[in-house]
Amino acid sequence: MTDPNQPPSYPASSSPAPGAGAPVAPPQQVNIAFWLYIVGAALSLLSLIVSLVTIGASRDAIQRQIESQGQQVPNGAVDAAVGIGITFAIVFGILYIAAYVLFAVFMRRGANWARIVLLVVTVLSLFGILDGFGLGAARVVVGVIATVLIFLKPANEYFAAVKASKAPRA
């Protein structure tokens, strides 16, 4: 007879739970691609910082252009517009960098959807290759190399193995 104060006991199982597989280690090229994506995120952060540091020169150029066109702008309007631009740049820059790193982490864990997202982001970044004071070009080159690495044969096998290890077993 069982004691009602004790939790029920179940026999130990020697087989893994359905859908559970042995962990699959990422190949070296996936690890290299991960770190290249991290370098790309760092370059994006550096580009954001450089942009923020040089915003004063941009503000002065905007003010001169408005004055050269003979238009009157209320005092502080240019400063307010620049302040709003800086705020948006900081918020969206940080969100972009955080998402980029997060996708790289999921890619390294074998998430194929993250690999596809990184491919799309890399392709879209080709349109901004000249942005960021030369840092944009460096970030794009790093991203392209990382993206090529995650679509070569050992990486494809890794993503397939991770997917197979998560598939329910019959």
N, C-alpha and C positions, 0 to 999 in steps of 0.2 A: 504494500500500500504506500502511496506517496504522501509526503508531508505537505499540507496545503499552504504552509508558510514558505516553502522553497519554490523557486522558479522552476518551470519544466525544463528537463534536459533532453537534448536531441543527440542522436548519434553523430559522431564526427564524420565528415565526408572527406575522402581523400582526393576526389576529383574537383577541379575548379568549377565555379559557378558558371551557368550557361552564359555564353558571350564573353567570358573572361579568357584572355589568352596571355601568353608570356609577354612581358614587356618587350617592345621592339626598340632597340637603340638606334638613334639616327646615324646615318653614315657621315663621314668626315665632311663631305661637301655640303650637307645640310647644316652642320655646325658652322662651317665657314660662311655660308650664306646668312645664317642668323647673325653672326658678328658683323658682317658687311651691312646688314639692315640696321644694326645698332649704330654703326659708324654713320650711315645715312641719316639716322635720326639726330645724331650729334651734330652733323653738318647742317641740318635744318635748324637746330637750336642756335648754332653759331651764326647762321644767316639771319635769323630773327633778331639776334642781339645786335649784329652789325647794322641792320635796317633801323633798329630803334635808336642806335647811337647817331646815325646820320640823318635822322628825321629833322633836326634843326635846319640843316641846309635845304632840305626839301620845303620846309615851312617858309623860309626866306624866299626861295624861288617862286613859290605860289604867290606870296605877297607882292613881289616885283611884277609878276605877270599880270595880276589884277590891276595894279597901279598903271602899268604900261598901256592897258586897254582903256584907261580913263574911267574905270568903274569905281564906284564908292561902295565899300563894304564896311558895315558897322564894326567898331572896335571890338576885338575879341572873337569875331566870327571865324577868322582863319584859325585862331588858336583853338576854338571849340571844335572845328572840323578836324584839325590835326589830332586833338585829344581823343575824339571818337575813333578816328582811324587807328591810333595807337592802341586803344582798348580792344578794338576788334582784332587787330593783328596779334596782340598778346593772347587773347582768349582762343582764337582759332588756331594760332600757331601751336600753343600748348596742347590743345585737343588733337590736332593732327599728329604731333610727335608722340603723344601717349597712345593714340590708336595705332600708329605705325609700329611702335614697340610691341604693343599687345598682339597685333597680327603676326609679328615675327616670332613671338613666344608660342602662339598657337601653331604656327607653321612648323616650328622645331619639334613640337609635340606630335606632329603627324596629321594635323587638320588640313585636309585638302582644300576646304573652302578658304582658309587663310592664305594658302598658296595662290589661289585664284585671285583673291583680293589684292595681294601684293603684286601680282602680274598686272592687274588693271591700274593700280596706283602708279606702277613703274611706267606703263605705257602713257598714262595721262601726264606724268611728270616730264615726258619728252617735250611737251608743249612749253614748259617753263624752263628749258635748259639754260637760258641766258639770265635768269633771275638770280638774285642773291649774291651779287658781286663776285661771280666766278664760283662761289660755293655751290650754286645750283647745278652747274655743270658737273662738278665733282660728285655731288649727291646722286645725280642721274647715272653717271658712269658706275658708281658703286652699286646702285640699285639694279642696273642692267646686268652686271656681272653676277650679283646674288640671284637674280631671277633666272638667269641661264642655268646656274648651278642647281636650282631646285627643280628643274625640268629635265635634267640628264638622267640616264638609266639608273644609277644606284639610288637616286632620290625618288624616282618613280616607283621603284621596287619597295622602298621604305614606306611611302604613302599607301601603296597597295597592301603591304603587310599590316600596317596600323589599322586600315579599314577592315581587313580580314579578321584581325584579332578582336574587333568590336562587333563583328557580325554574330547574330544569334545562331547557335548550333542546334541542329535537329537531332 
